[in-house]
Amino acid sequence: MATNTSNTTDEIFPKGTGKSYALVELMKGHGPMVGKEPDDNTLFSFPVVLLIESVLFLGVTLALLLFSFMKNAPLEEIANPMVTTDPAKAPWYFLGLQEMLEHMHPTLAGIILPGILVGFLVAVPYLDDSRADIGIWFSSARGKRITGWTAIYSLVVMPAYIALDNIFNMRELLRNVVPVWVTQWLLPALIIGTLVLIPVMILKRQKATPREILLVLFTELIISAFVFTLSGFLFRGPGFKLYWPWNMPDGYSPWKSL
């Protein structure tokens, strides 16, 4: 019996053929997927998810259609090359970047920081390889608390940074005192980095998991983008200076563009 098995193996995997594979060993598996049928380890999401997405798509389309009936999208007068709009605001989806230009060097605000943020989003799946509570919003009750407190922290700190930097503009106060790379590169990067890392350092003392750290960073990213965009839209008036929306000079009220 052993001879027949050996001959059969030699016929299937002949020796000296120059092939790069060989039958090494067969053994009983003990992995988590061994012995499970497809129904045991898969979740049927079609057509449930598709139906939800379709309803959301139709709802958003209907809301936009109704809004277009109630509110026109006015066009401004023909551009005059001799007159520059004050302020020349970017489209709303770029207002966050335009707001950042007020606080640091254009290369840092428009290229380096956005590149770091995009790289972070790409790297998130590789930084958190845990399978525990995967697919669950915020992963746990502790994750919800972390996200909530981080959102509150960002909603307080980022507007404060915008306001204080507007009052004590380092680029103007230190223009002739220190080199430009200090005021426009080093100091803004240190301030932003410190503000972002404070919650991370506090959480690390509490033995946070990598997923909880990523929750903090992702929440700061979303809330900060919201704050900077809202600041550029509602609070920037002539000369791109800060104003309360109700104190905007005539003709600059952001509500007129809604």
ZIDAJO-V223649 format. One record per helix or strand of 2 or more residues. SS is the DSSP state (H for helix, E for strand). FROM is the first residue (numbers start at 0). LEN is the number of residues. If there is no record, write none. Layout:
BEGIN
ss | from | len
SS | FROM | LEN
SS | FROM | LEN
END
This chain:
BEGIN
ss | from | len
H | 1 | 11
H | 37 | 4
H | 47 | 23
H | 91 | 10
H | 105 | 22
H | 140 | 27
H | 169 | 4
H | 179 | 25
H | 209 | 25
H | 237 | 3
H | 244 | 3
H | 253 | 4
END
